[in-house]
């Protein structure tokens, strides 16, 4: 028996482990910031960027309201003027551009904090809060 033959299996196991680590590292670089491989596999179907189309049947698509849903909760939003989101410590961070208030703004803000329900059908989501309903469309880069 030549020296080292009994270590061939260990070499294959090590090579396989290194290969998996390389793939995981490559995926980590290619994923969007703040996402994990687990999130890409197990995240709720609501997760992603959504544009508001109607609120209570009124067209708001030109205003530019949008939200980002992460793990089934609204984590970021854009009111057509300012971006806001939650920081790592749970605080709120917003840009501070002066904005003209629109009639639909106060209604839009009701959808940013619970309690709300989300129902997804394809690229559409119905977001409801007590007494109000919004229809959103999944945001895709192809639109621009």
N, C-alpha and C positions, 0 to 999 in steps of 0.2 A: 504494500500500500504506500503510495507516494504521499508525501506530506501535503496537507491542505485539502485533500479530496473531500473530507467530511464537512468542509465549510462551503461547498458549492450551493447548498440550499440557503445558507445564511447570506451568501452573495446575491442570490436571486431575490430574497426577501428585502434585502437592503436596497437593491436596484429598483424594485417595485415601489418601495416607500419613497425613495428619492424622486421617482417619476410622478407619483401622486402629489408630492410636495411641489414639484415644478408646475404641474397643471393647476393646483390650487393657487399658487403664487401668480401665475399668468391670469387666472380668472379674477384675482383680487385687483390686479392692475386695470383690467378691462371693465370692471363693474363701476356703475355710477357711485359718486361719493356718498357715504352713509349707508350703502347697501352691503349685505353679506350674502354669501352663497346660500345660507339657510333662508334668508328673506326671499331670494329669487326662486327657491324651491317651494317654500311653505307659506308665502305671504297670501293674505286674502285677495280675492279677485278685485276688490275695491281699490287696492293700492295703485297709485300712479297719479298722473296729472289730469285734472278735469276742468273743462270750461263750462261755465253756466250758459245755458241757452234760453231758458225761461224760468221765471219765478212767479208762482201763482198764475200761470198762463200768459204773463206779459213777457214779450221778447226783450232780453237783456244782453243779447249776443254782441252788440256793438260796444257795450260798456267795457268789456274785457275782464269780467270777474272770473277768477279761477281759484282752485285749491289743489293742494297736494295731500293725498291720503297715504299714511304710512302705518302699517299694522292696524288698519281699520279705523284710524282716527285722523281728523284733519290736523296736519302738522305745519302747513304753510299756506298762505293765501295772498292773492293779489287783487286789489279792489279797483284796478284800472288806473291807479296812480301810485300806490305804495305797496311794497312787498313786506310781509310779516311772516314770522315763523317762531318756532320754539328753539331755545338754546339747549345745550347739553345738560344744563342744570335745571331745566324746566321753565326758565324765564322766557319772556317774549322779546323778540328783537324786530324792529321795524325801520324802514327808511322813513325819513321825515320830510317828504316833499309836501308843500302846500297844495291842497286839492280843493276843487269846487265840489261841494256836496251835491249829489244827484238824488232825485226822489227815491230811487230803488236802493240806495246805500244802506239805510237802516234795516231794511228787510233782508238784504244780503248778509249783514253781520249776524243775524239770527242763526244762520246756517253754519257759522264757524265754530260754535261751541255747543256741546250737547245740551240736552239729549236729542239725538237725531237718529234716523234709521237710513240705511243705504241699501238699495236694491239695484243690482247690476244685471243688465241684459245686453250682451255683446259690447258695443262701444258706447252704450248709453247707461246712465245711472239716474235713478230717482232718489233724491235726497229730501227727507221730510223732517220737519220740526213741528211741534204742536201748532196746528192751525195753518201750516204753510207747506208748499211743495215746490221743489225745483227740479228741472230736468237738465242734466249735464251731459256733455260728450267728452269721451276720452281724448286728451290732447295728444296729437302725433306730430312729429317734426315734419312730416311730409306736407303739411298744410302750408308751410311757409317757404 
